[in-house]
Amino acid sequence: MRHLLPSSLLCGLILSAAQAQQQSDFYTREEIPLPKGEIMELGSIALMPDKKIAVTSRRGDLWICSGAYGDDLSKVTWQKFAEGLHEPFGMFWKDGWLYLTQRPEHSRLKDSDGDGRADLFETVNSGWGINGDYHEYAFGSEPDKNGDVWIVLCLTGSGGAASDWRGWCVRVTPKGEMIPTCSGIRSPGGIGANHAGDMFYTDNQGLWNGSSSLKWLKPGSFQGNPTGNKYHKLANLPAPPQPADKSRIETERARFPEFVPPAVVFPHGKVGQSPTGIAYDSGNGKFGPWTHQLYVGEQTHSQVQRVALEKVNGLYQGAVFHFLEGFEAGLVPVRLDHEAGILFAGGTNRGWASRGTKPFTFERVRWTGKTPFEIHTMSALKDGFELTFTEPVDPATAGKPESYSMAAWTYILQSGYGSPEVDPATPKITAASVSPDGKKVRLTVDGLVKGHVHHLAAKGVTSKAGGKLWHPDAWYTLNEIPR
Protein backbone atom coordinates (compact mmCIF):
# COMPACT_ATOMS: atom_id res chain seq x y z
CA MET A 1 0.00 0.00 0.00
CA ARG A 2 1.37 3.46 -0.93
CA HIS A 3 1.77 6.06 1.84
CA LEU A 4 1.14 9.57 0.54
CA LEU A 5 3.01 12.52 2.03
CA PRO A 6 0.84 15.36 3.35
CA SER A 7 0.62 18.09 0.70
CA SER A 8 2.19 20.69 3.02
CA LEU A 9 5.22 18.47 3.65
CA LEU A 10 5.57 17.67 -0.05
CA CYS A 11 5.49 21.38 -0.94
CA GLY A 12 8.09 22.07 1.71
CA LEU A 13 10.44 19.44 0.30
CA ILE A 14 10.07 20.84 -3.22
CA LEU A 15 10.69 24.39 -2.03
CA SER A 16 13.71 23.27 -0.01
CA ALA A 17 15.25 21.55 -3.03
CA ALA A 18 14.66 24.58 -5.22
CA GLN A 19 16.03 27.18 -2.81
CA ALA A 20 19.08 29.14 -3.92
CA GLN A 21 22.32 27.55 -2.79
CA GLN A 22 24.48 29.65 -0.46
CA GLN A 23 28.27 29.70 -0.32
CA SER A 24 28.18 29.07 3.43
CA ASP A 25 26.46 25.75 2.76
CA PHE A 26 29.60 24.48 1.07
CA TYR A 27 32.57 26.62 2.10
CA THR A 28 33.43 28.36 5.35
CA ARG A 29 35.42 31.56 4.96
CA GLU A 30 37.18 32.92 8.06
CA GLU A 31 39.51 35.82 8.77
CA ILE A 32 42.82 34.98 10.43
CA PRO A 33 43.80 37.64 12.99
CA LEU A 34 46.81 39.71 11.96
CA PRO A 35 49.54 41.26 14.16
CA LYS A 36 48.10 44.32 15.88
CA GLY A 37 49.25 47.65 14.55
CA GLU A 38 50.99 46.17 11.49
CA ILE A 39 50.22 46.98 7.86
CA MET A 40 49.88 43.52 6.36
CA GLU A 41 49.22 43.98 2.63
CA LEU A 42 50.02 40.40 1.70
CA GLY A 43 51.98 39.51 -1.43
CA SER A 44 53.09 35.93 -0.75
CA ILE A 45 52.07 32.86 1.26
CA ALA A 46 54.27 29.81 1.89
CA LEU A 47 53.38 26.59 3.74
CA MET A 48 56.01 25.46 6.26
CA PRO A 49 56.57 22.41 8.47
CA ASP A 50 54.59 22.00 11.70
CA LYS A 51 51.56 23.81 10.22
CA LYS A 52 53.29 27.16 10.22
CA ILE A 53 52.65 29.66 7.46
CA ALA A 54 54.99 32.34 6.18
CA VAL A 55 53.57 35.51 4.63
CA THR A 56 55.21 38.59 3.17
CA SER A 57 53.82 42.09 3.12
CA ARG A 58 54.12 44.48 0.21
CA ARG A 59 56.03 46.79 2.56
CA GLY A 60 58.84 44.25 2.89
CA ASP A 61 58.16 42.34 6.11
CA LEU A 62 58.14 38.55 6.43
CA TRP A 63 56.11 37.01 9.24
CA ILE A 64 55.62 33.43 10.49
CA CYS A 65 52.10 32.53 11.62
CA SER A 66 51.25 29.72 14.05
CA GLY A 67 47.70 28.51 14.72
CA ALA A 68 46.17 29.29 11.33
CA TYR A 69 44.98 25.67 11.04
CA GLY A 70 43.33 25.59 14.45
CA ASP A 71 39.64 25.62 15.32
CA ASP A 72 40.15 28.62 17.62
CA LEU A 73 41.69 31.40 15.55
CA SER A 74 41.93 33.66 18.59
CA LYS A 75 45.01 31.63 19.52
CA VAL A 76 46.93 32.62 16.37
CA THR A 77 50.42 34.01 17.07
CA TRP A 78 52.93 35.84 14.87
CA GLN A 79 56.73 36.13 14.75
CA LYS A 80 58.51 38.64 12.53
CA PHE A 81 61.14 36.72 10.57
CA ALA A 82 62.66 39.42 8.36
CA GLU A 83 62.19 43.01 7.20
CA GLY A 84 63.52 45.38 4.58
CA LEU A 85 62.58 43.15 1.65
CA HIS A 86 61.50 44.59 -1.72
CA GLU A 87 57.81 43.74 -2.31
CA PRO A 88 58.05 39.93 -2.56
CA PHE A 89 55.41 38.30 -4.80
CA GLY A 90 56.22 34.61 -4.59
CA MET A 91 57.61 32.47 -1.78
CA PHE A 92 58.14 28.80 -0.87
CA TRP A 93 59.85 26.72 1.81
CA LYS A 94 62.55 24.21 0.87
CA ASP A 95 65.24 22.45 2.89
CA GLY A 96 65.21 24.95 5.74
CA TRP A 97 65.21 28.05 3.51
CA LEU A 98 62.48 30.45 2.52
CA TYR A 99 62.89 31.38 -1.15
CA LEU A 100 61.52 34.75 -2.29
CA THR A 101 60.94 36.46 -5.61
CA GLN A 102 61.46 40.15 -4.97
CA ARG A 103 61.33 43.02 -7.47
CA PRO A 104 65.07 43.01 -8.18
CA GLU A 105 66.07 39.41 -7.44
CA HIS A 106 65.31 35.83 -6.51
CA SER A 107 66.74 35.22 -3.06
CA ARG A 108 66.64 32.96 -0.05
CA LEU A 109 66.85 33.45 3.72
CA LYS A 110 67.30 31.28 6.74
CA ASP A 111 67.37 31.29 10.53
CA SER A 112 70.70 29.56 11.21
CA ASP A 113 70.90 30.12 14.97
CA GLY A 114 67.33 29.21 15.93
CA ASP A 115 66.30 32.54 17.41
CA GLY A 116 63.25 32.85 15.17
CA ARG A 117 64.66 35.55 12.86
CA ALA A 118 66.45 35.24 9.54
CA ASP A 119 70.17 35.84 9.71
CA LEU A 120 71.34 34.43 6.36
CA PHE A 121 70.33 36.33 3.21
CA GLU A 122 71.54 35.10 -0.18
CA THR A 123 70.87 36.32 -3.71
CA VAL A 124 70.20 33.38 -6.03
CA ASN A 125 69.84 35.48 -9.20
CA SER A 126 69.38 39.13 -10.09
CA GLY A 127 69.65 38.97 -13.86
CA TRP A 128 66.77 41.29 -14.73
CA GLY A 129 66.52 45.06 -14.44
CA ILE A 130 64.70 47.46 -12.15
CA ASN A 131 64.49 51.25 -12.12
CA GLY A 132 62.15 52.09 -9.27
CA ASP A 133 58.96 52.35 -11.29
CA TYR A 134 55.97 51.37 -9.15
CA HIS A 135 54.76 48.80 -11.69
CA GLU A 136 57.91 46.71 -12.14
CA TYR A 137 56.55 43.79 -10.14
CA ALA A 138 58.06 40.31 -10.27
CA PHE A 139 55.93 37.23 -9.55
CA GLY A 140 57.67 33.92 -8.81
CA SER A 141 56.48 30.32 -8.78
CA GLU A 142 57.26 27.33 -6.63
CA PRO A 143 59.97 25.13 -8.19
CA ASP A 144 58.98 22.92 -11.11
CA LYS A 145 59.97 19.26 -11.50
CA ASN A 146 63.49 20.35 -12.49
CA GLY A 147 63.80 22.70 -9.52
CA ASP A 148 63.49 25.80 -11.70
CA VAL A 149 61.59 28.84 -10.43
CA TRP A 150 59.56 30.65 -13.10
CA ILE A 151 59.36 34.44 -12.80
CA VAL A 152 57.09 36.76 -14.80
CA LEU A 153 58.28 40.36 -15.03
CA CYS A 154 55.82 43.25 -15.30
CA LEU A 155 56.38 46.00 -17.80
CA THR A 156 57.56 49.44 -16.67
CA GLY A 157 54.57 51.60 -15.84
CA SER A 158 52.37 48.89 -17.39
CA GLY A 159 53.11 50.17 -20.91
CA GLY A 160 56.89 50.40 -21.31
CA ALA A 161 59.99 48.25 -20.93
CA ALA A 162 62.65 50.55 -19.49
CA SER A 163 64.52 47.81 -17.61
CA ASP A 164 66.14 44.62 -18.90
CA TRP A 165 63.83 41.67 -19.53
CA ARG A 166 60.65 43.52 -18.58
CA GLY A 167 57.74 41.84 -20.37
CA TRP A 168 59.38 38.40 -20.22
CA CYS A 169 59.18 35.17 -18.27
CA VAL A 170 62.51 33.83 -17.06
CA ARG A 171 63.48 30.68 -15.21
CA VAL A 172 66.04 30.55 -12.40
CA THR A 173 67.71 27.16 -12.06
CA PRO A 174 68.86 25.58 -8.77
CA LYS A 175 72.40 26.68 -9.76
CA GLY A 176 71.26 30.28 -10.01
CA GLU A 177 71.31 30.56 -13.81
CA MET A 178 68.64 32.69 -15.52
CA ILE A 179 67.00 31.34 -18.68
CA PRO A 180 64.79 33.70 -20.74
CA THR A 181 61.75 31.52 -21.50
CA CYS A 182 58.75 33.42 -22.93
CA SER A 183 58.11 36.91 -24.30
CA GLY A 184 54.98 39.02 -24.73
CA ILE A 185 53.96 39.58 -21.11
CA ARG A 186 52.20 42.73 -19.89
CA SER A 187 51.03 42.87 -16.27
CA PRO A 188 51.05 39.57 -14.35
CA GLY A 189 49.04 39.10 -11.18
CA GLY A 190 50.21 35.62 -10.26
CA ILE A 191 51.91 32.46 -11.47
CA GLY A 192 51.52 28.75 -10.77
CA ALA A 193 51.55 25.24 -12.22
CA ASN A 194 48.68 22.93 -13.03
CA HIS A 195 48.60 19.29 -11.89
CA ALA A 196 50.66 18.24 -14.93
CA GLY A 197 53.45 20.67 -14.04
CA ASP A 198 52.85 23.11 -16.89
CA MET A 199 53.21 26.72 -15.82
CA PHE A 200 50.54 29.42 -16.17
CA TYR A 201 50.25 33.07 -15.24
CA THR A 202 47.43 35.60 -15.07
CA ASP A 203 47.76 38.71 -17.23
CA ASN A 204 45.62 41.79 -16.74
CA GLN A 205 43.60 43.72 -19.28
CA GLY A 206 45.51 46.56 -20.92
CA LEU A 207 47.77 47.21 -23.90
CA TRP A 208 47.57 44.27 -26.33
CA ASN A 209 45.32 42.49 -23.80
CA GLY A 210 41.65 42.84 -24.71
CA SER A 211 40.58 41.20 -21.46
CA SER A 212 42.34 39.58 -18.51
CA SER A 213 43.19 35.93 -18.90
CA LEU A 214 45.01 32.81 -17.77
CA LYS A 215 47.96 32.08 -20.09
CA TRP A 216 50.12 29.01 -20.66
CA LEU A 217 53.86 29.71 -20.40
CA LYS A 218 54.93 27.27 -23.06
CA PRO A 219 58.72 27.61 -23.38
CA GLY A 220 59.61 29.67 -26.43
CA SER A 221 56.13 31.14 -26.73
CA PHE A 222 55.00 34.68 -27.38
CA GLN A 223 52.14 35.83 -25.13
CA GLY A 224 50.81 38.76 -27.16
CA ASN A 225 52.37 42.03 -25.95
CA PRO A 226 55.40 43.12 -28.03
CA THR A 227 56.57 45.94 -25.72
CA GLY A 228 59.53 44.02 -24.29
CA ASN A 229 60.49 42.23 -27.50
CA LYS A 230 63.74 44.21 -27.83
CA TYR A 231 65.40 42.24 -25.03
CA HIS A 232 65.81 39.13 -27.17
CA LYS A 233 69.12 40.73 -28.22
CA LEU A 234 70.51 40.39 -24.68
CA ALA A 235 70.65 36.61 -25.02
CA ASN A 236 71.00 36.37 -28.80
CA LEU A 237 67.52 34.86 -29.10
CA PRO A 238 65.32 34.93 -32.22
CA ALA A 239 63.17 38.06 -32.41
CA PRO A 240 59.67 37.50 -31.01
CA PRO A 241 56.63 38.25 -33.21
CA GLN A 242 55.48 41.79 -33.87
CA PRO A 243 51.69 41.53 -34.23
CA ALA A 244 49.72 44.00 -36.29
CA ASP A 245 47.77 46.66 -34.42
CA LYS A 246 43.93 46.39 -34.51
CA SER A 247 44.21 42.71 -35.43
CA ARG A 248 42.80 39.51 -33.88
CA ILE A 249 44.65 36.76 -32.04
CA GLU A 250 43.45 34.18 -34.56
CA THR A 251 44.88 36.24 -37.40
CA GLU A 252 48.25 36.66 -35.71
CA ARG A 253 48.41 33.00 -34.73
CA ALA A 254 48.24 32.12 -38.41
CA ARG A 255 51.26 34.36 -39.03
CA PHE A 256 53.25 33.36 -35.94
CA PRO A 257 53.07 29.72 -34.75
CA GLU A 258 54.89 30.66 -31.52
CA PHE A 259 51.97 32.94 -30.53
CA VAL A 260 50.21 30.94 -27.80
CA PRO A 261 46.70 32.33 -27.21
CA PRO A 262 45.25 32.77 -23.71
CA ALA A 263 44.15 29.41 -22.33
CA VAL A 264 41.10 30.97 -20.69
CA VAL A 265 39.88 34.54 -21.13
CA PHE A 266 38.14 36.14 -18.12
CA PRO A 267 35.61 38.52 -19.72
CA HIS A 268 36.16 41.94 -18.20
CA GLY A 269 33.60 42.87 -15.55
CA LYS A 270 31.74 39.59 -15.96
CA VAL A 271 34.44 37.38 -14.46
CA GLY A 272 36.35 39.82 -12.32
CA GLN A 273 38.74 42.48 -13.55
CA SER A 274 42.16 41.66 -12.07
CA PRO A 275 43.09 37.95 -11.81
CA THR A 276 45.98 37.15 -9.49
CA GLY A 277 47.29 34.04 -7.71
CA ILE A 278 46.93 30.47 -8.98
CA ALA A 279 46.53 27.24 -7.01
CA TYR A 280 45.74 23.79 -8.40
CA ASP A 281 43.66 21.02 -6.82
CA SER A 282 45.58 17.77 -6.44
CA GLY A 283 42.37 15.77 -6.67
CA ASN A 284 42.35 14.14 -3.22
CA GLY A 285 38.87 15.47 -2.50
CA LYS A 286 39.80 17.49 0.59
CA PHE A 287 38.51 20.75 -0.92
CA GLY A 288 35.59 19.40 -2.91
CA PRO A 289 35.21 17.46 -6.16
CA TRP A 290 37.33 19.77 -8.35
CA THR A 291 40.06 17.31 -9.33
CA HIS A 292 42.95 18.96 -11.21
CA GLN A 293 41.13 22.28 -11.57
CA LEU A 294 42.67 25.67 -10.83
CA TYR A 295 41.62 28.30 -8.30
CA VAL A 296 42.45 31.83 -9.43
CA GLY A 297 42.41 34.85 -7.12
CA GLU A 298 40.70 38.09 -8.11
CA GLN A 299 41.75 41.45 -6.76
CA THR A 300 39.03 43.89 -7.87
CA HIS A 301 36.03 41.66 -7.16
CA SER A 302 37.56 40.01 -4.05
CA GLN A 303 36.81 36.53 -5.35
CA VAL A 304 38.27 33.17 -6.30
CA GLN A 305 37.32 31.79 -9.72
CA ARG A 306 37.41 28.13 -10.76
CA VAL A 307 39.02 27.01 -14.03
CA ALA A 308 38.70 23.63 -15.77
CA LEU A 309 41.40 23.18 -18.42
CA GLU A 310 41.84 20.67 -21.21
CA LYS A 311 44.33 20.27 -24.04
CA VAL A 312 42.95 20.24 -27.59
CA ASN A 313 45.17 19.91 -30.66
CA GLY A 314 48.20 20.64 -28.49
CA LEU A 315 46.87 23.85 -26.90
CA TYR A 316 45.35 24.51 -23.50
CA GLN A 317 41.84 25.91 -23.36
CA GLY A 318 38.85 25.59 -21.08
CA ALA A 319 36.16 27.21 -19.00
CA VAL A 320 36.08 29.63 -16.11
CA PHE A 321 33.29 29.52 -13.51
CA HIS A 322 32.43 31.80 -10.62
CA PHE A 323 33.33 30.11 -7.33
CA LEU A 324 34.04 31.88 -4.00
CA GLU A 325 33.38 35.50 -3.05
CA GLY A 326 32.97 37.86 -0.10
CA PHE A 327 36.64 38.20 0.82
CA GLU A 328 37.48 41.24 2.92
CA ALA A 329 40.05 42.79 0.53
CA GLY A 330 41.34 42.35 -3.00
CA LEU A 331 43.04 38.96 -3.22
CA VAL A 332 46.62 38.58 -4.50
CA PRO A 333 48.25 35.36 -3.19
CA VAL A 334 46.27 32.12 -2.84
CA ARG A 335 47.74 28.88 -1.51
CA LEU A 336 45.98 25.52 -1.14
CA ASP A 337 47.11 23.04 1.48
CA HIS A 338 46.09 19.87 -0.32
CA GLU A 339 46.32 17.57 2.70
CA ALA A 340 44.43 19.82 5.10
CA GLY A 341 41.93 20.97 2.47
CA ILE A 342 42.37 24.64 3.36
CA LEU A 343 42.72 27.51 0.89
CA PHE A 344 44.68 30.44 2.32
CA ALA A 345 44.26 33.86 0.68
CA GLY A 346 45.90 37.23 1.26
CA GLY A 347 44.51 40.60 0.31
CA THR A 348 45.60 44.17 -0.35
CA ASN A 349 43.74 47.26 -1.59
CA ARG A 350 46.67 49.70 -1.87
CA GLY A 351 46.80 51.08 -5.38
CA TRP A 352 43.65 49.30 -6.51
CA ALA A 353 40.09 49.43 -5.20
CA SER A 354 38.16 46.24 -4.47
CA ARG A 355 34.75 45.04 -3.37
CA GLY A 356 36.33 43.96 -0.11
CA THR A 357 36.49 47.10 2.00
CA LYS A 358 39.45 46.38 4.28
CA PRO A 359 42.94 47.64 3.36
CA PHE A 360 44.40 44.15 3.85
CA THR A 361 43.38 40.69 4.99
CA PHE A 362 44.50 37.10 5.61
CA GLU A 363 41.73 34.50 5.28
CA ARG A 364 41.16 30.78 5.03
CA VAL A 365 38.44 28.73 3.35
CA ARG A 366 37.44 25.19 4.30
CA TRP A 367 35.02 22.79 2.58
CA THR A 368 32.02 21.78 4.69
CA GLY A 369 31.79 18.37 3.00
CA LYS A 370 28.61 19.29 1.14
CA THR A 371 28.91 19.47 -2.65
CA PRO A 372 27.03 22.18 -4.55
CA PHE A 373 25.03 21.42 -7.67
CA GLU A 374 27.34 22.84 -10.33
CA ILE A 375 28.62 22.43 -13.84
CA HIS A 376 31.77 20.48 -13.03
CA THR A 377 33.51 20.69 -16.41
CA MET A 378 32.83 21.97 -19.91
CA SER A 379 34.72 20.23 -22.71
CA ALA A 380 34.90 20.98 -26.43
CA LEU A 381 33.53 18.59 -29.04
CA LYS A 382 33.78 18.90 -32.80
CA ASP A 383 30.11 19.84 -32.94
CA GLY A 384 29.43 21.33 -29.51
CA PHE A 385 30.31 20.83 -25.86
CA GLU A 386 30.01 18.16 -23.19
CA LEU A 387 29.02 19.24 -19.69
CA THR A 388 29.57 17.21 -16.56
CA PHE A 389 27.66 17.96 -13.35
CA THR A 390 28.38 17.36 -9.70
CA GLU A 391 25.10 15.47 -9.28
CA PRO A 392 22.51 13.93 -11.62
CA VAL A 393 20.40 16.38 -13.59
CA ASP A 394 16.68 16.26 -14.26
CA PRO A 395 16.41 14.97 -17.86
CA ALA A 396 13.19 16.92 -18.34
CA THR A 397 15.09 20.21 -17.97
CA ALA A 398 18.68 19.34 -18.89
CA GLY A 399 17.56 17.51 -22.03
CA LYS A 400 15.85 20.57 -23.52
CA PRO A 401 17.92 22.91 -25.73
CA GLU A 402 15.75 25.78 -24.48
CA SER A 403 17.26 25.35 -21.00
CA TYR A 404 20.51 26.80 -22.35
CA SER A 405 21.65 29.88 -24.24
CA MET A 406 24.98 30.76 -25.82
CA ALA A 407 26.77 33.86 -27.10
CA ALA A 408 30.29 34.21 -28.51
CA TRP A 409 32.72 37.04 -29.16
CA THR A 410 36.39 37.94 -29.32
CA TYR A 411 38.61 41.00 -28.69
CA ILE A 412 40.71 43.40 -30.72
CA LEU A 413 44.45 42.75 -30.44
CA GLN A 414 45.65 46.34 -30.22
CA SER A 415 48.19 48.71 -28.74
CA GLY A 416 45.36 50.64 -27.07
CA TYR A 417 44.12 49.78 -23.59
CA GLY A 418 41.82 46.75 -23.48
CA SER A 419 39.06 46.08 -25.99
CA PRO A 420 35.30 45.91 -26.29
CA GLU A 421 33.72 42.56 -27.11
CA VAL A 422 33.74 42.36 -30.93
CA ASP A 423 32.78 40.05 -33.81
CA PRO A 424 29.70 38.77 -31.95
CA ALA A 425 28.10 35.45 -32.84
CA THR A 426 25.10 33.52 -31.54
CA PRO A 427 25.82 29.79 -31.68
CA LYS A 428 22.58 27.80 -31.64
CA ILE A 429 22.13 24.85 -29.30
CA THR A 430 20.11 22.39 -31.38
CA ALA A 431 20.14 19.31 -29.13
CA ALA A 432 20.86 18.30 -25.54
CA SER A 433 21.42 14.64 -24.74
CA VAL A 434 21.56 13.43 -21.12
CA SER A 435 23.70 10.41 -20.20
CA PRO A 436 22.06 7.39 -18.49
CA ASP A 437 23.56 8.32 -15.11
CA GLY A 438 22.34 11.91 -15.45
CA LYS A 439 25.77 13.46 -14.81
CA LYS A 440 26.68 14.37 -18.39
CA VAL A 441 24.95 16.42 -21.06
CA ARG A 442 26.07 16.55 -24.68
CA LEU A 443 25.16 19.82 -26.36
CA THR A 444 25.07 19.94 -30.15
CA VAL A 445 25.86 23.47 -31.28
CA ASP A 446 25.62 25.06 -34.71
CA GLY A 447 27.94 28.01 -35.27
CA LEU A 448 30.98 27.39 -33.06
CA VAL A 449 33.63 30.05 -33.71
CA LYS A 450 37.31 29.14 -33.38
CA GLY A 451 39.14 31.69 -31.26
CA HIS A 452 36.00 33.08 -29.60
CA VAL A 453 34.90 33.07 -25.98
CA HIS A 454 31.67 31.06 -25.73
CA HIS A 455 29.40 32.08 -22.88
CA LEU A 456 27.05 29.29 -21.81
CA ALA A 457 24.09 30.07 -19.57
CA ALA A 458 22.28 26.99 -18.18
CA LYS A 459 19.62 28.77 -16.17
CA GLY A 460 16.90 26.27 -17.04
CA VAL A 461 18.75 23.19 -15.79
CA THR A 462 17.76 21.62 -12.49
CA SER A 463 19.09 18.65 -10.58
CA LYS A 464 17.21 15.40 -10.25
CA ALA A 465 16.32 16.55 -6.75
CA GLY A 466 14.86 19.80 -8.13
CA GLY A 467 17.71 22.17 -7.18
CA LYS A 468 19.03 25.03 -9.29
CA LEU A 469 22.67 25.47 -10.22
CA TRP A 470 24.73 27.48 -7.75
CA HIS A 471 26.46 29.16 -10.72
CA PRO A 472 24.68 28.60 -14.04
CA ASP A 473 27.27 30.38 -16.24
CA ALA A 474 30.47 29.20 -17.90
CA TRP A 475 32.86 31.04 -20.23
CA TYR A 476 34.79 28.71 -22.54
CA THR A 477 37.73 29.95 -24.66
CA LEU A 478 37.64 27.90 -27.87
CA ASN A 479 41.20 28.14 -29.17
CA GLU A 480 40.84 24.87 -31.05
CA ILE A 481 37.88 22.78 -32.24
CA PRO A 482 38.64 19.06 -31.77
CA ARG A 483 39.39 17.25 -34.98
PyMOL commands that set and color helices and strands:
alter all, ss='L'
color gray80, all
select helices_A, chain A and resi 7-18+23-26+49-51+73-75+226-235+249-255+395-398+401-403
alter helices_A, ss='H'
color red, helices_A
select strands_A, chain A and resi 27-31+42-47+52-57+62-66+77-82+91-94+97-101+106-110+120-125+138-140+149-153+168-172+178-183+188-193+199-203+213-216+264-265+275-280+294-298+303-312+315-324+331-337+342-348+360-367+375-381+384-389+405-411+421-425+428-434+440-446+453-457+473-477
alter strands_A, ss='S'
color yellow, strands_A
deselect
rebuild
show_as cartoon
